[in-house]
Amino acid sequence: RHFILNELLGKQGSEMSKKVILIIVEGQTEELILFDFLQERFSNAEVRIDIQCGDIVGNWNRKFGTSKVAIEDVVANYLELYRLIPSDLLAIIQFTDTDGCFIENKYIRVDRELARKMRYSPKAIYVSNQDKKLQMIQRNMDKAQSMIKLARSKTMKVINLRIPYCLGYFSINLDQVLWDEQNTTGRSKLDKAEQFLEQLQVPLDQFMMQFITVNPQLPLEEKLEKSWIEIRKGINSLQRSTNMPFVLEFVDSLA
């Protein structure tokens, strides 16, 4: 199927005037916050955002064997849907929430009054009962393993070509990084995102720089590696943190 797709669409792909940067995100909030900024930031490319409507890093389809293969399939399906070929891509960028997945189990706490539903705080994850705690321990272990493997990946194999790839993170979620709330839900997420953009006085990446935990003067590869080391320490994955500015530098390096 992919061979036929390449043959049929090769001419269309070769005629594209700009390379595509495919941004994979979890939800609409990320699209709302990121799209205009990234399209302006990378004006020599075409930015496209693929919303997964969920956590593909933590909940990837096990039939693929690994989270990386699952994401490669997501990209291949996107290309087929939008009549693109692998060589149209400049890079695949993915942003995911850490969801506090790197914390020790002792920071997952049972509190029936505080957590009738699962609740994040800057120092712990609260759940309603012991069974929920065991489920959270398993979720954290699965997601942490996937994130570590994906963070080490430099490329994704899409059909017949390896495409530069970089994984970025927002601490508990993008909401926490932008307006310091961890448990925003529903329509209020989009409302607060719109309000944030209206009030933002500096470029988005400049705003994000205050939440990085690594020396920005280091070489790019070292910064990315250290950002993943830092987020795994202690309760850092519950804190307000991101490595987004380094991911943007990764894209710059491909130009």
N, C-alpha and C positions, 0 to 999 in steps of 0.2 A: 504493500500500500504506500509506504513512504517513498519507494523508488518511483512509482507512478506519479505521486504528488510532486516530486522534484522535477520530473520531466515536464509535467503540465504547467508548473508554476515557475520554472526556472527563468523564463523570459521576463515575467512580471517582477520577480525578485531582483533580477539584474538591473531593472530599470528604475528601482527605487533611488531617489535622489539623496536620501539620508539613511544612515544606519539606525537600527532600532535598539533602544535600551529598554529591555523588558523588566519591569519592576513588579515583583510578586509580593503582595501584602495580604494581611488577614481580613481587613474589613473596610467599610466605607470611610471611616474617619481618616485612615491613612491616605486614601485617595484624595479626599477633600484637602487635607493639609499639604500633601506632597506634590500633586500633579503640576499645578501652575508654577510652583517654585522650581521643580526639577526641569520642566520644559524650558524655562528661562535660563536656568543654570547650565543646561546642556543644549544650547540653541542650535548647535551643529548636528544634532541627532534628533530622532523622533522618540519621545518618551511615551511608552505605553504601560498602563498599569493593569495588572491582572488580579482581581479581588477573589480570594479563595473562600470568603464567607466562613472562616474558621481557621483553626490552628493546624495547618498542614505539617508543620514540623513535629508537633506532639502527637497528632492523630493521623499520620500517613497510612495509606492503605497497605496492609501487611502482605498482600498478594505480590507486591513488587520486591520483597526481600529486604530492601533498605530504604531509608528515607530519601537518599540521594537518587536512587532509581525512580522512586515515586515522583520526585520533583522533575526529573528529566522527562517523565511521561506527561506531566502537567504542561511543560513547555512545548513538547511535540504536539500535544492536542491544541494548544493555543495557536501554534503556527498553522496547523491544518484548518482550524476554524476561521482564521483571518487571512488565509491564502498567502502565507509567508513561507520562506525557506530558511534553513539554518544560517546561510551566509548573509542574510539580511540583518542578523543580530550583531551588535557591537558588544553587548554584555547582558548577562542575566544578574539582576540584583534582587535580593530577597531581604525583607525586613520582618522580624518576628519578635514577639513579646517573650521575655524570659519567664514570666509568670512565677518568679521566685523559685525556679526549679532547682537551683544549685544549693539551696540551704540544707543544713543538717536536719534530720528528722525531728530533733527536739524543738525546732522552731515551728513545727506543725502542731497546733494546740487545739484540744477539744474544749469548746465553751458553748453549751447549749443555748445560753441566753444571748451571747454576743453574736453567734454565728448560726442562726436558723437556716441561713444559706451560707455557702462558703464565702469568706471575707478575707481580703488582704489588709495588712497594715505594714508600716515601715520596718517592723521588727518580727513579724510572725504571719503565718497563715492560720486562720481560725476555721474549724469545721465543727459540725454539730454532734458527731458521735465517733466512736472508735472505728467503726467500719469505714466511715468517710476518711478518717485519718489514714487507714491502710491503703485506701484507694488513692489518696493524695501522694503518699510515699511512692507508690508504683508509678503514678503519673509523672512525678518529678524525676524519677530515675530514667524512665523512658525518654522524656523530653530532653533531659540533660545529655544523655548519650547521643541523641540525634543532633543536638545543637553542636556538640563538640566535633562530631564527624563532619558536619556540614561546614563548620567554621574553618576546618582544615582543607576543604575542597577549593581548588583554584579554578577548576573548569567543570562544566556540565557537558556530557556527551548527548547531543541532540541529533537524532537520526544518524547522520554520518559525519558529524563535525563537532569538535570540542570548542565550546564557547566560554570566554572568561566569565567567572562567577564569583560573587562575594556576598556573604551573609552579614547583615547588620542586626543589631538588637535595640529594643527599647526595654527598659527595666521591667516593671510589672506590665506596663503597657504604654502606648503613646500618650494616653491621657495623663499618666503620672508625670511623664517628662515635660509635657507642655503646660499643664495647669495644676499639677501636684495633687491629683485625685486618683485613687487606685480602683475605685468600685463604681465608676460611672456606668450607667446602662441605658439601653434604648435610645430614643430620639434625643435625650439630653446630651449624649456624646456628640452628635452632629451639631446641636445648638451651641455647645461650648467650643467646638472646633471653629465654627464660624465666628464666634465672639473673639476667640484667640487671634484669628487672622486679622480681624478688624483692628485689634489693639496692638498687633506686632509692629515694633518700631525699627527692627533691624532684620537683615536677611536671616532666613530660618536656620541655616547652618551656623551662623554666628551666634544665634540664640542657643543652639544646642551645645556649643563649645563649653559653656559653663558647667555642663554635666558630664564631661569626659574625665576620666581618671588616669590618663596617661600623658606623658610629656609630648606635646604636639610637635616638638622639634626633632623627634626621632625619625629615622627612615620609615617610610610607609609600611613596609612589610612587618617591621618590628612593632610599630604602633598597633596594627591590627592584631598581631599575636598577643601583645601585652593587654590589649583591651579585653580579650577573651579570658586571659589569666585573671585579671582583676575582677571581672564580673562573677567569677566562680568562688571568690573568697568570702568566707563568713556569711553575712546576710546582705552582701552587695546586690544580689539579684532582687532584693526587695526595695532597694534604694533608688533614688532618682538618678538614672544613668543611661548613657547611650554611646555608641561608637559611630553614629551616623556620619559625622564630618569625615572620618577616615574612609568610609565606604565611598563617599563622593570623590575623595582624592584618588581612590582606586579607579574610578571611571575616568577621571582626568588623565591618569597615567596611560590609558589605552588610546588616547587621541593621537 
